[in-house]
Amino acid sequence: MSIKKNIPNAITLGNMYCGFVSIGFTIGGGYRSAVLLILFGAIMDGMDGRIARILKVNSDIGKQLDSLADIITFGIAPSILFSYTNTINGGSDYFDYALAGLFLLCGAYRLARFNSGTSEDNSYFRGVPITAAGGVLAFTTLFHAHIPASVNMIIISVLSYLMVSSIKVPSFKNISVPSYGTLVTVLVGIGVLGVDLISSFQLPFFMYFLTPIYLLYVSYRLLIKRARRNE
């Protein structure tokens, strides 16, 4: 068995494991840790494909593992997290589970459509990827005590629709990212996750704002870079 060939697969399996452990933390009431694990899974999800292309070891097994990891980490885990936190916040058990199940089904359909290769252009995705939708849903649960249950129900409904819609979402797969940027992102993610999981120290709440701000900044830089290339 080639170690080089299985490096991307190991990262994908790490993403899947994050989703599984996130579910465990949700059941145990560790919602913040559950969210961090999903966000860390998103980091690994963005790494495995790039590393596979860099090492030139793309494989069908890797593609299948990636889809399985996505449905667990960004489909099942956020759905369960939503149903638990929204019910605590005064939501209806039946509606919460129904919407959580709908989110999972839409995510599964989105993955199946992507795997079928029906997109017209590799420069964009058709519909919001399950990774993004699951990450946003997980992040909003951090504020479940401050957001009305009805608003959370609207958020998950909108995300479900966006996944199966035909909205064009830019793809960053073909844009090169400096290796140090990936390394810094991974190290920061490991550090934040480690502090939250193995320490009694409670992270300042503003730390949870840094993740989306950082991702928005990176996305902005990538879009600017693409625009300059097209000029």
N, CA, C and O of each residue as an XYZ file, in Angstrom:
924
protein
N       0.848     -1.200      0.000
C       0.000      0.000      0.000
C       0.882      1.248      0.000
O       1.749      1.398      0.861
N       0.661      2.140     -0.962
C       1.461      3.344     -1.077
C       1.004      4.386     -0.059
O      -0.168      4.757     -0.011
N       1.961      4.855      0.761
C       1.634      5.875      1.758
C       1.244      7.174      1.072
O       0.278      7.828      1.465
N       1.999      7.542      0.046
C       1.729      8.778     -0.682
C       0.317      8.784     -1.252
O      -0.377      9.798     -1.188
N      -0.104      7.665     -1.802
C      -1.420      7.571     -2.433
C      -2.548      7.724     -1.429
O      -3.639      8.173     -1.782
N      -2.296      7.354     -0.175
C      -3.361      7.351      0.825
C      -3.333      8.555      1.766
O      -4.144      8.632      2.689
N      -2.417      9.488      1.546
C      -2.387     10.694      2.380
C      -3.693     11.480      2.265
O      -4.274     11.831      3.292
N      -4.181     11.772      1.039
C      -5.461     12.486      0.939
C      -6.617     11.701      1.553
O      -7.509     12.286      2.167
N      -6.604     10.368      1.390
C      -7.670      9.546      1.961
C      -7.659      9.606      3.487
O      -8.711      9.592      4.124
N      -6.461      9.674      4.065
C      -6.355      9.776      5.523
C      -6.959     11.086      6.014
O      -7.612     11.122      7.056
N      -6.739     12.159      5.263
C      -7.317     13.458      5.630
C      -8.838     13.401      5.517
O      -9.551     13.931      6.369
N      -9.330     12.757      4.461
C     -10.778     12.613      4.287
C     -11.389     11.808      5.429
O     -12.457     12.152      5.936
N     -10.714     10.740      5.830
C     -11.199      9.939      6.958
C     -11.164     10.746      8.251
O     -12.009     10.562      9.127
N     -10.180     11.642      8.366
C     -10.137     12.525      9.528
C     -11.339     13.445      9.560
O     -11.894     13.714     10.625
N     -11.742     13.929      8.396
C     -12.947     14.745      8.276
C     -14.167     13.949      8.733
O     -15.000     14.451      9.488
N     -14.260     12.715      8.270
C     -15.376     11.850      8.654
C     -15.396     11.610     10.165
O     -16.457     11.613     10.789
N     -14.226     11.404     10.736
C     -14.129     11.149     12.176
C     -14.559     12.375     12.975
O     -15.191     12.249     14.024
N     -14.216     13.556     12.476
C     -14.658     14.793     13.133
C     -16.182     14.845     13.197
O     -16.755     15.228     14.216
N     -16.831     14.457     12.101
C     -18.287     14.449     12.082
C     -18.863     13.474     13.086
O     -19.833     13.784     13.779
N     -18.265     12.291     13.165
C     -18.745     11.274     14.108
C     -18.600     11.746     15.551
O     -19.535     11.630     16.343
N     -17.428     12.278     15.890
C     -17.192     12.744     17.260
C     -18.076     13.950     17.576
O     -18.520     14.121     18.712
N     -18.329     14.787     16.563
C     -19.216     15.931     16.759
C     -20.606     15.477     17.194
O     -21.222     16.087     18.068
N     -21.091     14.406     16.583
C     -22.399     13.861     16.968
C     -22.384     13.425     18.433
O     -23.342     13.654     19.170
N     -21.282     12.795     18.841
C     -21.160     12.371     20.234
C     -21.193     13.542     21.195
O     -21.846     13.475     22.236
N     -20.490     14.623     20.852
C     -20.501     15.805     21.713
C     -21.895     16.429     21.765
O     -22.323     16.908     22.815
N     -22.597     16.423     20.644
C     -23.959     16.969     20.631
C     -24.864     16.194     21.578
O     -25.600     16.784     22.369
N     -24.805     14.879     21.495
C     -25.632     14.037     22.368
C     -25.282     14.270     23.836
O     -26.150     14.215     24.707
N     -23.992     14.534     24.100
C     -23.554     14.765     25.474
C     -23.718     16.196     25.943
O     -23.385     16.512     27.086
N     -24.225     17.071     25.081
C     -24.448     18.460     25.474
C     -23.268     19.382     25.231
O     -23.317     20.552     25.611
N     -22.212     18.885     24.610
C     -21.048     19.730     24.315
C     -21.189     20.397     22.963
O     -20.472     20.063     22.020
N     -22.113     21.340     22.870
C     -22.473     21.917     21.576
C     -21.344     22.738     20.956
O     -21.135     22.685     19.744
N     -20.625     23.487     21.770
C     -19.537     24.307     21.223
C     -18.437     23.432     20.639
O     -17.910     23.727     19.566
N     -18.091     22.364     21.334
C     -17.083     21.442     20.814
C     -17.583     20.761     19.544
O     -16.807     20.513     18.621
N     -18.876     20.461     19.498
C     -19.460     19.841     18.308
C     -19.327     20.762     17.105
O     -19.017     20.312     16.002
N     -19.563     22.058     17.320
C     -19.434     23.030     16.232
C     -17.991     23.118     15.760
O     -17.729     23.120     14.557
N     -17.056     23.192     16.695
C     -15.641     23.289     16.333
C     -15.191     22.084     15.510
O     -14.413     22.229     14.567
N     -15.671     20.912     15.860
C     -15.299     19.711     15.124
C     -15.825     19.759     13.691
O     -15.144     19.322     12.763
N     -17.019     20.283     13.512
C     -17.568     20.414     12.159
C     -16.751     21.424     11.351
O     -16.448     21.190     10.181
N     -16.398     22.544     11.980
C     -15.597     23.556     11.289
C     -14.201     23.023     10.967
O     -13.651     23.321      9.907
N     -13.632     22.241     11.875
C     -12.323     21.651     11.606
C     -12.429     20.617     10.488
O     -11.514     20.467      9.679
N     -13.560     19.904     10.453
C     -13.799     18.974      9.352
C     -13.849     19.703      8.022
O     -13.406     19.177      7.001
N     -14.397     20.930      8.035
C     -14.461     21.729      6.810
C     -13.063     22.092      6.321
O     -12.808     22.128      5.117
N     -12.162     22.359      7.259
C     -10.778     22.657      6.881
C     -10.155     21.449      6.185
O      -9.508     21.588      5.147
N     -10.354     20.272      6.760
C      -9.788     19.063      6.158
C     -10.449     18.739      4.825
O      -9.807     18.211      3.917
N     -11.741     19.061      4.711
C     -12.441     18.829      3.450
C     -11.848     19.679      2.332
O     -11.808     19.261      1.175
N     -11.389     20.873      2.688
C     -10.763     21.729      1.688
C      -9.339     21.332      1.371
O      -8.785     21.749      0.354
N      -8.737     20.519      2.245
C      -7.340     20.121      2.053
C      -7.180     18.874      1.202
O      -6.282     18.806      0.363
N      -8.054     17.875      1.413
C      -7.807     16.562      0.809
C      -7.730     16.608     -0.715
O      -6.851     15.994     -1.319
N      -8.660     17.342     -1.331
C      -8.653     17.417     -2.790
C      -7.426     18.126     -3.330
O      -6.833     17.690     -4.317
N      -7.045     19.225     -2.678
C      -5.868     19.974     -3.132
C      -4.601     19.141     -2.995
O      -3.752     19.135     -3.886
N      -4.480     18.441     -1.879
C      -3.292     17.615     -1.667
C      -3.254     16.469     -2.676
O      -2.188     16.099     -3.169
N      -4.434     15.909     -2.981
C      -4.489     14.835     -3.976
C      -4.015     15.334     -5.338
O      -3.317     14.622     -6.059
N      -4.401     16.571     -5.687
C      -3.969     17.125     -6.973
C      -2.483     17.460     -6.967
O      -1.795     17.279     -7.971
N      -1.992     17.951     -5.827
C      -0.563     18.272     -5.726
C       0.282     17.006     -5.847
O       1.303     16.994     -6.534
N      -0.155     15.937     -5.169
C       0.586     14.673     -5.194
C       0.266     13.836     -6.432
O       0.915     12.823     -6.693
N      -0.751     14.277     -7.198
C      -1.186     13.563     -8.405
C      -1.606     12.132     -8.075
O      -1.180     11.171     -8.715
N      -2.454     12.028     -7.056
C      -2.917     10.700     -6.628
C      -4.445     10.669     -6.540
O      -5.000     10.027     -5.649
N      -5.122     11.355     -7.457
C      -6.584     11.315     -7.479
C      -7.057      9.882     -7.718
O      -6.465      9.150     -8.511
N      -8.119      9.491     -7.031
C      -8.621      8.125     -7.184
C     -10.131      8.097     -6.982
O     -10.703      8.994     -6.362
N     -10.767      7.056     -7.513
C     -12.211      6.885     -7.335
C     -12.554      6.614     -5.876
O     -13.603      7.038     -5.390
N     -11.661      5.903     -5.176
C     -11.899      5.632     -3.753
C     -11.940      6.940     -2.973
O     -12.774      7.121     -2.086
N     -11.032      7.850     -3.314
C     -11.004      9.144     -2.645
C     -12.291      9.919     -2.857
O     -12.790     10.565     -1.935
N     -12.834      9.857     -4.074
C     -14.082     10.563     -4.366
C     -15.240      9.986     -3.564
O     -16.078     10.726     -3.049
N     -15.283      8.661     -3.461
C     -16.357      8.027     -2.700
C     -16.238      8.344     -1.210
O     -17.234      8.634     -0.548
N     -15.011      8.287     -0.691
C     -14.799      8.607      0.719
C     -15.174     10.053      1.012
O     -15.731     10.357      2.067
N     -14.868     10.940      0.076
C     -15.168     12.357      0.265
C     -16.669     12.580      0.407
O     -17.108     13.350      1.262
N     -17.451     11.909     -0.427
C     -18.907     12.054     -0.348
C     -19.449     11.493      0.963
O     -20.334     12.086      1.580
N     -18.917     10.347      1.383
C     -19.359      9.752      2.647
C     -19.008     10.655      3.825
O     -19.805     10.830      4.747
N     -17.804     11.226      3.783
C     -17.388     12.128      4.857
C     -18.268     13.371      4.890
O     -18.650     13.839      5.962
N     -18.589     13.906      3.712
C     -19.414     15.115      3.640
C     -20.805     14.883      4.215
O     -21.328     15.731      4.938
N     -21.404     13.744      3.898
C     -22.769     13.501      4.371
C     -22.793     13.310      5.888
O     -23.789     13.626      6.538
N     -21.696     12.793      6.454
C     -21.637     12.605      7.908
C     -21.332     13.921      8.619
O     -22.047     14.318      9.539
N     -20.260     14.598      8.183
C     -19.795     15.793      8.886
C     -20.650     17.016      8.619
O     -20.843     17.840      9.512
N     -21.171     17.150      7.398
C     -21.906     18.365      7.048
C     -23.387     18.120      6.784
O     -24.137     19.047      6.477
N     -23.801     16.854      6.908
C     -25.209     16.534      6.750
C     -25.815     16.028      8.052
O     -26.693     16.670      8.628
N     -25.342     14.881      8.507
C     -25.900     14.265      9.716
C     -25.552     15.063     10.970
O     -26.430     15.373     11.775
N     -24.258     15.399     11.137
C     -23.828     16.087     12.362
C     -24.525     17.437     12.566
O     -25.037     17.682     13.659
N     -24.566     18.329     11.558
C     -25.264     19.606     11.769
C     -26.770     19.431     11.979
O     -27.385     20.189     12.729
N     -27.362     18.433     11.317
C     -28.796     18.194     11.475
C     -29.129     17.812     12.914
O     -30.077     18.331     13.502
N     -28.338     16.901     13.470
C     -28.559     16.490     14.859
C     -28.290     17.655     15.803
O     -29.025     17.865     16.768
N     -27.240     18.406     15.521
C     -26.905     19.567     16.349
C     -28.046     20.578     16.347
O     -28.392     21.128     17.392
N     -28.628     20.823     15.180
C     -29.757     21.755     15.084
C     -30.949     21.256     15.886
O     -31.551     22.015     16.645
N     -31.292     19.981     15.719
C     -32.482     19.452     16.389
C     -32.343     19.516     17.906
O     -33.321     19.776     18.606
N     -31.145     19.282     18.418
C     -30.925     19.341     19.866
C     -31.004     20.778     20.380
O     -31.723     21.063     21.338
N     -30.259     21.682     19.735
C     -30.177     23.056     20.239
C     -31.479     23.817     20.038
O     -31.857     24.621     20.890
N     -32.170     23.581     18.935
C     -33.401     24.331     18.696
C     -34.531     23.861     19.603
O     -35.385     24.654     19.999
N     -34.537     22.576     19.930
C     -35.543     22.065     20.859
C     -35.340     22.671     22.244
O     -36.303     23.023     22.926
N     -34.073     22.788     22.652
C     -33.764     23.414     23.943
C     -34.236     24.863     23.958
O     -34.646     25.389     24.993
N     -34.167     25.496     22.788
C     -34.509     26.914     22.681
C     -36.010     27.148     22.529
O     -36.437     28.271     22.262
N     -36.804     26.107     22.696
C     -38.250     26.274     22.647
C     -38.897     25.836     21.356
O     -40.083     26.083     21.139
N     -38.130     25.186     20.492
C     -38.696     24.717     19.237
C     -39.560     23.481     19.432
O     -39.605     22.901     20.517
N     -40.240     23.093     18.372
C     -41.096     21.912     18.409
C     -40.297     20.677     18.017
O     -39.593     20.679     17.008
N     -40.409     19.623     18.818
C     -39.679     18.394     18.519
C     -39.976     17.903     17.106
O     -39.061     17.573     16.350
N     -41.250     17.856     16.757
C     -41.649     17.298     15.470
C     -41.122     18.139     14.310
O     -40.570     17.603     13.350
N     -41.294     19.458     14.401
C     -40.841     20.329     13.319
C     -39.318     20.356     13.229
O     -38.754     20.368     12.135
N     -38.659     20.364     14.383
C     -37.198     20.393     14.378
C     -36.625     19.144     13.723
O     -35.712     19.233     12.901
N     -37.156     17.987     14.084
C     -36.667     16.744     13.482
C     -37.017     16.674     11.998
O     -36.237     16.172     11.189
N     -38.198     17.183     11.651
C     -38.605     17.171     10.244
C     -37.682     18.047      9.403
O     -37.257     17.645      8.319
N     -37.371     19.244      9.903
C     -36.498     20.149      9.165
C     -35.061     19.631      9.131
O     -34.364     19.780      8.128
N     -34.624     19.022     10.236
C     -33.279     18.440     10.268
C     -33.173     17.310      9.249
O     -32.166     17.182      8.553
N     -34.223     16.492      9.169
C     -34.233     15.414      8.180
C     -34.265     15.943      6.762
O     -33.623     15.387      5.872
N     -35.019     17.030      6.545
C     -35.084     17.644      5.220
C     -33.719     18.177      4.808
O     -33.312     18.030      3.655
N     -33.013     18.796      5.751
C     -31.673     19.309      5.465
C     -30.755     18.172      5.027
O     -30.000     18.310      4.064
N     -30.824     17.060      5.733
C     -29.993     15.904      5.393
C     -30.334     15.368      4.004
O     -29.438     15.046      3.225
N     -31.621     15.271      3.694
C     -32.040     14.760      2.389
C     -31.593     15.686      1.256
O     -31.133     15.225      0.212
N     -31.733     16.986      1.473
C     -31.302     17.946      0.451
C     -29.795     17.881      0.255
O     -29.302     17.989     -0.868
N     -29.062     17.703      1.357
C     -27.616     17.576      1.257
C     -27.208     16.330      0.489
O     -26.278     16.365     -0.317
N     -27.909     15.221      0.743
C     -27.611     13.975      0.039
C     -27.902     14.121     -1.454
O     -27.138     13.644     -2.292
N     -29.015     14.786     -1.779
C     -29.356     15.011     -3.187
C     -28.315     15.907     -3.850
O     -27.919     15.676     -4.992
N     -27.878     16.932     -3.118
C     -26.860     17.848     -3.650
C     -25.570     17.095     -3.972
O     -24.955     17.336     -5.011
N     -25.160     16.189     -3.094
C     -23.954     15.398     -3.337
C     -24.134     14.467     -4.533
O     -23.230     14.324     -5.357
N     -25.304     13.834     -4.624
C     -25.564     12.922     -5.736
C     -25.549     13.671     -7.063
O     -25.017     13.172     -8.055
N     -26.127     14.857     -7.082
C     -26.136     15.656     -8.310
C     -24.726     16.072     -8.696
O     -24.371     16.065     -9.874
N     -23.923     16.433     -7.700
C     -22.541     16.820     -7.977
C     -21.740     15.631     -8.511
O     -20.974     15.770     -9.465
N     -21.922     14.462     -7.891
C     -21.172     13.277     -8.311
C     -21.566     12.798     -9.703
O     -20.784     12.140    -10.389
N     -22.792     13.135    -10.111
C     -23.237     12.722    -11.441
C     -22.603     13.560    -12.536
O     -22.687     13.217    -13.715
N     -21.961     14.673    -12.144
C     -21.241     15.495    -13.109
C     -22.126     16.261    -14.051
O     -21.809     16.390    -15.233
N     -23.261     16.785    -13.540
C     -24.184     17.506    -14.415
C     -23.873     18.992    -14.510
O     -24.551     19.715    -15.240
N     -22.845     19.468    -13.777
C     -22.501     20.887    -13.857
C     -21.974     21.223    -15.241
O     -21.298     20.406    -15.867
N     -22.276     22.408    -15.715
C     -21.857     22.817    -17.044
C     -20.409     23.303    -17.063
O     -19.752     23.247    -18.103
N     -19.916     23.770    -15.943
C     -18.605     24.394    -15.905
C     -17.964     24.103    -14.558
O     -18.617     24.184    -13.518
N     -16.669     23.761    -14.585
C     -15.964     23.472    -13.342
C     -15.649     24.725    -12.537
O     -15.164     24.635    -11.409
N     -15.924     25.899    -13.114
C     -15.605     27.141    -12.413
C     -16.673     27.516    -11.389
O     -16.496     28.470    -10.632
N     -17.763     26.782    -11.360
C     -18.801     27.079    -10.378
C     -19.533     25.807     -9.965
O     -19.498     24.795    -10.665
N     -20.194     25.880     -8.815
C     -21.061     24.805     -8.339
C     -22.505     25.180     -8.644
O     -22.856     26.360     -8.659
N     -23.324     24.193     -8.882
C     -24.759     24.441     -9.041
C     -25.432     24.122     -7.717
O     -25.574     22.958     -7.342
N     -25.842     25.164     -7.018
C     -26.376     24.997     -5.677
C     -25.272     25.134     -4.644
O     -24.108     24.852     -4.930
N     -25.633     25.563     -3.451
C     -24.651     25.733     -2.377
C     -24.136     24.363     -1.940
O     -24.943     23.479     -1.652
N     -22.814     24.159     -1.880
C     -22.262     22.867     -1.451
C     -22.694     22.516     -0.031
O     -22.914     23.402      0.795
N     -22.813     21.233      0.244
C     -23.231     20.786      1.569
C     -22.212     21.201      2.628
O     -22.571     21.408      3.787
N     -20.941     21.323      2.234
C     -19.917     21.763      3.183
C     -20.229     23.153      3.720
O     -20.162     23.395      4.926
N     -20.570     24.063      2.812
C     -20.885     25.433      3.217
C     -22.179     25.484      4.017
O     -22.248     26.143      5.054
N     -23.206     24.787      3.534
C     -24.502     24.805      4.220
C     -24.386     24.208      5.622
O     -24.923     24.759      6.583
N     -23.684     23.080      5.733
C     -23.515     22.451      7.038
C     -22.697     23.302      7.989
O     -22.982     23.360      9.185
N     -21.667     23.969      7.449
C     -20.847     24.840      8.282
C     -21.631     26.027      8.815
O     -21.508     26.390      9.985
N     -22.439     26.633      7.946
C     -23.260     27.778      8.371
C     -24.285     27.347      9.411
O     -24.479     28.028     10.418
N     -24.938     26.217      9.167
C     -25.941     25.728     10.116
C     -25.310     25.442     11.478
O     -25.870     25.786     12.519
N     -24.140     24.809     11.453
C     -23.455     24.502     12.712
C     -23.080     25.786     13.442
O     -23.242     25.883     14.659
N     -22.580     26.766     12.703
C     -22.145     28.016     13.324
C     -23.309     28.752     13.979
O     -23.152     29.316     15.062
N     -24.466     28.751     13.338
C     -25.619     29.466     13.904
C     -26.092     28.840     15.217
O     -26.696     29.518     16.048
N     -25.816     27.542     15.401
C     -26.257     26.899     16.643
C     -25.500     27.428     17.859
O     -25.952     27.266     18.992
N     -24.344     28.064     17.625
C     -23.623     28.662     18.746
C     -24.457     29.737     19.433
O     -24.269     30.026     20.614
N     -25.378     30.323     18.679
C     -26.174     31.429     19.197
C     -27.631     31.016     19.398
O     -28.534     31.853     19.369
N     -27.848     29.718     19.603
C     -29.225     29.232     19.704
C     -29.982     29.866     20.863
O     -31.207     29.977     20.823
N     -29.250     30.282     21.899
C     -29.918     30.890     23.049
C     -30.334     32.331     22.772
O     -31.143     32.900     23.505
N     -29.781     32.919     21.712
C     -30.056     34.324     21.405
C     -30.897     34.498     20.143
O     -31.362     35.600     19.852
N     -31.092     33.415     19.398
C     -31.880     33.483     18.168
C     -33.188     32.725     18.392
O     -33.158     31.574     18.826
N     -34.323     33.339     18.108
C     -35.610     32.639     18.286
C     -35.648     31.333     17.503
O     -35.083     31.232     16.413
N     -36.311     30.347     18.063
C     -36.394     29.037     17.418
C     -37.001     29.141     16.024
O     -36.597     28.419     15.113
N     -37.970     30.039     15.859
C     -38.612     30.196     14.551
C     -37.626     30.705     13.503
O     -37.697     30.314     12.338
N     -36.703     31.580     13.921
C     -35.695     32.099     12.990
C     -34.734     30.982     12.580
O     -34.361     30.875     11.412
N     -34.339     30.158     13.540
C     -33.467     29.026     13.225
C     -34.138     28.072     12.243
O     -33.478     27.495     11.379
N     -35.440     27.910     12.378
C     -36.178     27.038     11.467
C     -36.190     27.617     10.053
O     -36.136     26.878      9.070
N     -36.262     28.937      9.962
C     -36.206     29.587      8.651
C     -34.819     29.420      8.039
O     -34.685     29.162      6.843
N     -33.787     29.569      8.874
C     -32.405     29.448      8.393
C     -32.151     28.063      7.803
O     -31.601     27.950      6.708
N     -32.545     27.013      8.517
C     -32.286     25.660      8.022
C     -33.122     25.367      6.777
O     -32.692     24.613      5.905
N     -34.310     25.957      6.691
C     -35.152     25.769      5.503
C     -34.517     26.424      4.282
O     -34.503     25.846      3.195
N     -33.991     27.641      4.468
C     -33.345     28.359      3.366
C     -32.092     27.619      2.907
O     -31.855     27.481      1.707
N     -31.295     27.144      3.856
C     -30.079     26.405      3.506
C     -30.417     25.126      2.741
O     -29.718     24.756      1.798
N     -31.481     24.462      3.150
C     -31.903     23.239      2.458
C     -32.262     23.548      1.009
O     -31.873     22.824      0.093
N     -33.005     24.628      0.815
C     -33.394     25.016     -0.546
C     -32.177     25.393     -1.388
O     -32.078     25.003     -2.551
N     -31.251     26.150     -0.800
C     -30.082     26.607     -1.553
C     -29.231     25.438     -2.046
O     -28.606     25.528     -3.103
N     -29.205     24.347     -1.288
C     -28.408     23.195     -1.714
C     -28.963     22.542     -2.972
O     -28.197     22.086     -3.820
N     -30.275     22.492     -3.101
C     -30.875     21.811     -4.253
C     -31.262     22.789     -5.358
O     -31.810     22.384     -6.383
N     -30.977     24.074     -5.152
C     -31.304     25.081     -6.155
C     -30.296     25.037     -7.301
O     -29.348     24.251     -7.282
N     -30.516     25.887     -8.290
C     -29.605     25.976     -9.439
C     -28.746     27.233     -9.378
O     -28.178     27.657    -10.385
N     -28.655     27.821     -8.197
C     -27.837     29.020     -8.017
C     -26.370     28.686     -8.282
O     -25.862     27.673     -7.802
N     -25.696     29.537     -9.042
C     -24.288     29.316     -9.354
C     -23.413     29.878     -8.230
O     -23.479     31.061     -7.898
N     -22.603     29.002     -7.663
C     -21.695     29.382     -6.583
C     -20.264     29.201     -7.076
O     -19.916     28.113     -7.535
N     -19.415     30.243     -6.995
C     -18.035     30.134     -7.496
C     -17.278     28.979     -6.856
O     -17.399     28.727     -5.657
N     -16.497     28.282     -7.672
C     -15.640     27.201     -7.184
C     -14.204     27.694     -7.144
O     -13.735     28.340     -8.081
N     -13.501     27.383     -6.048
C     -12.113     27.826     -5.892
C     -11.119     26.690     -6.142
O      -9.946     26.799     -5.787
N     -11.590     25.607     -6.752
C     -10.727     24.439     -6.916
C      -9.518     24.714     -7.796
O      -8.429     24.194     -7.553
N      -9.719     25.538     -8.823
C      -8.639     25.762     -9.775
C      -7.761     26.952     -9.425
O      -6.889     27.338    -10.204
N      -7.993     27.538     -8.243
C      -7.187     28.679     -7.824
C      -6.124     28.196     -6.850
O      -6.426     27.528     -5.861
N      -4.885     28.540     -7.142
C      -3.799     28.101     -6.276
C      -3.802     28.903     -4.983
O      -4.007     30.117     -4.985
N      -3.572     28.204     -3.889
C      -3.494     28.833     -2.573
C      -2.103     28.590     -2.020
O      -1.635     27.452     -2.034
N      -1.415     29.636     -1.528
C      -0.071     29.451     -0.986
C      -0.043     28.364      0.079
O      -0.945     28.275      0.911
N       0.995     27.544      0.048
C       1.084     26.434      0.992
C       1.108     26.922      2.433
O       0.566     26.268      3.324
N       1.744     28.085      2.666
C       1.803     28.582      4.033
C       0.417     28.971      4.539
O       0.144     28.886      5.736
N      -0.461     29.399      3.624
C      -1.821     29.751      4.026
C      -2.573     28.534      4.524
O      -3.273     28.598      5.535
N      -2.429     27.421      3.810
C      -3.070     26.179      4.239
C      -2.504     25.714      5.567
O      -3.243     25.279      6.450
N      -1.175     25.808      5.705
C      -0.524     25.368      6.934
C      -0.990     26.184      8.135
O      -1.287     25.631      9.194
N      -1.051     27.510      7.962
C      -1.492     28.376      9.058
C      -2.927     28.053      9.453
O      -3.252     27.987     10.638
N      -3.785     27.853      8.455
C      -5.184     27.533      8.732
C      -5.305     26.243      9.533
O      -6.059     26.175     10.504
N      -4.560     25.221      9.121
C      -4.615     23.933      9.814
C      -4.096     24.054     11.242
O      -4.708     23.528     12.172
N      -2.973     24.743     11.422
C      -2.390     24.879     12.755
C      -3.305     25.662     13.691
O      -3.462     25.304     14.859
N      -3.907     26.730     13.176
C      -4.841     27.511     13.993
C      -6.050     26.654     14.362
O      -6.516     26.679     15.501
N      -6.554     25.893     13.384
C      -7.697     25.027     13.649
C      -7.387     23.986     14.707
O      -8.192     23.753     15.608
N      -6.220     23.355     14.601
C      -5.821     22.353     15.587
C      -5.673     22.990     16.968
O      -6.082     22.410     17.973
N      -5.083     24.198     17.008
C      -4.883     24.878     18.282
C      -6.187     25.210     18.976
O      -6.354     24.941     20.166
N      -7.123     25.801     18.221
C      -8.421     26.174     18.799
C      -9.181     24.938     19.250
O      -9.759     24.916     20.337
N      -9.178     23.902     18.404
C      -9.883     22.672     18.748
C      -9.272     22.016     19.975
O      -9.991     21.540     20.853
N      -7.934     21.990     20.037
C      -7.260     21.374     21.173
C      -7.560     22.081     22.476
O      -7.813     21.436     23.493
N      -7.532     23.414     22.452
C      -7.821     24.189     23.661
C      -9.231     23.912     24.156
O      -9.467     23.781     25.357
N     -10.169     23.823     23.213
C     -11.567     23.631     23.596
C     -11.835     22.224     24.123
O     -12.661     22.039     25.017
N     -11.131     21.227     23.565
C     -11.438     19.841     23.904
C     -10.697     19.334     25.137
O     -11.266     18.592     25.938
N      -9.424     19.729     25.299
C      -8.622     19.117     26.356
C      -8.303     20.069     27.500
O      -7.551     19.720     28.411
N      -8.869     21.264     27.456
C      -8.581     22.234     28.505
C      -9.878     22.697     29.149
O     -10.933     22.713     28.515
N      -9.782     23.069     30.406
C     -10.946     23.614     31.107
C     -11.136     25.087     30.769
O     -12.131     25.698     31.158
N     -10.170     25.656     30.040
C     -10.246     27.066     29.664
C     -11.359     27.274     28.648
O     -11.425     26.569     27.641
N     -12.223     28.231     28.908
C     -13.308     28.543     27.991
C     -12.854     29.619     27.012
O     -12.440     30.706     27.412
N     -12.939     29.303     25.741
C     -12.524     30.268     24.729
C     -13.426     31.500     24.767
O     -14.640     31.375     24.927
N     -12.835     32.694     24.620
C     -13.666     33.896     24.532
C     -14.642     33.754     23.372
O     -14.297     33.208     22.324
N     -15.851     34.244     23.563
C     -16.874     34.021     22.551
C     -16.529     34.691     21.223
O     -16.985     34.253     20.167
N     -15.706     35.775     21.278
C     -15.378     36.449     20.032
C     -14.559     35.556     19.112
O     -14.481     35.810     17.910
N     -13.936     34.495     19.675
C     -13.156     33.581     18.844
C     -14.022     32.939     17.774
O     -13.543     32.621     16.685
N     -15.297     32.749     18.085
C     -16.173     32.083     17.138
C     -16.581     33.004     15.989
O     -17.124     32.552     14.981
N     -16.313     34.303     16.155
C     -16.556     35.221     15.053
C     -15.378     35.229     14.083
O     -15.534     35.589     12.916
N     -14.208     34.835     14.562
C     -13.013     34.915     13.732
C     -13.047     33.921     12.580
O     -12.527     34.205     11.501
N     -13.651     32.763     12.800
C     -13.685     31.751     11.742
C     -14.409     32.240     10.496
O     -13.822     32.197      9.414
N     -15.669     32.708     10.591
C     -16.328     33.188      9.368
C     -15.661     34.422      8.785
O     -15.631     34.590      7.566
N     -15.119     35.298      9.647
C     -14.434     36.487      9.134
C     -13.202     36.078      8.334
O     -12.933     36.629      7.267
N     -12.459     35.111      8.858
C     -11.270     34.624      8.156
C     -11.649     33.992      6.822
O     -11.002     34.249      5.806
N     -12.690     33.169      6.820
C     -13.120     32.512      5.591
C     -13.619     33.524      4.564
O     -13.364     33.377      3.368
N     -14.328     34.546      5.029
C     -14.792     35.591      4.116
C     -13.614     36.352      3.518
O     -13.624     36.701      2.337
N     -12.606     36.605      4.337
C     -11.419     37.313      3.851
C     -10.696     36.496      2.785
O     -10.314     37.022      1.740
N     -10.512     35.194      3.062
C      -9.847     34.325      2.090
C     -10.652     34.262      0.795
O     -10.085     34.318     -0.297
N     -11.979     34.144      0.918
C     -12.829     34.097     -0.270
C     -12.721     35.386     -1.076
O     -12.675     35.360     -2.305
N     -12.680     36.512     -0.371
C     -12.548     37.806     -1.047
C     -11.240     37.886     -1.824
O     -11.216     38.337     -2.969
N     -10.147     37.443     -1.192
C      -8.848     37.487     -1.862
C      -8.830     36.585     -3.096
O      -8.259     36.941     -4.127
N      -9.458     35.417     -2.981
C      -9.491     34.497     -4.111
C     -10.320     35.062     -5.262
O      -9.956     34.908     -6.428
N     -11.432     35.715     -4.933
C     -12.269     36.318     -5.972
C     -11.537     37.459     -6.671
O     -11.626     37.604     -7.890
N     -10.817     38.266     -5.902
C     -10.036     39.355     -6.493
C      -8.956     38.795     -7.411
O      -8.707     39.326     -8.494
N      -8.319     37.712     -6.962
C      -7.266     37.097     -7.764
C      -7.829     36.556     -9.069
O      -7.212     36.692    -10.125
N      -9.010     35.940     -8.990
C      -9.638     35.410    -10.205
C     -10.022     36.538    -11.149
O      -9.836     36.426    -12.361
N     -10.562     37.630    -10.597
C     -10.971     38.762    -11.431
C      -9.778     39.357    -12.169
O      -9.891     39.731    -13.336
N      -8.642     39.446    -11.496
C      -7.445     39.999    -12.125
C      -6.934     39.089    -13.238
O      -6.421     39.562    -14.252
N      -7.078     37.778    -13.039
C      -6.636     36.839    -14.072
C      -7.496     36.943    -15.323
O      -7.013     36.739    -16.437
N      -8.774     37.260    -15.133
C      -9.696     37.331    -16.264
C      -9.621     38.653    -17.010
O     -10.213     38.799    -18.080
N      -8.892     39.625    -16.449
C      -8.782     40.927    -17.114
C      -7.893     40.843    -18.354
O      -7.689     41.847    -19.037
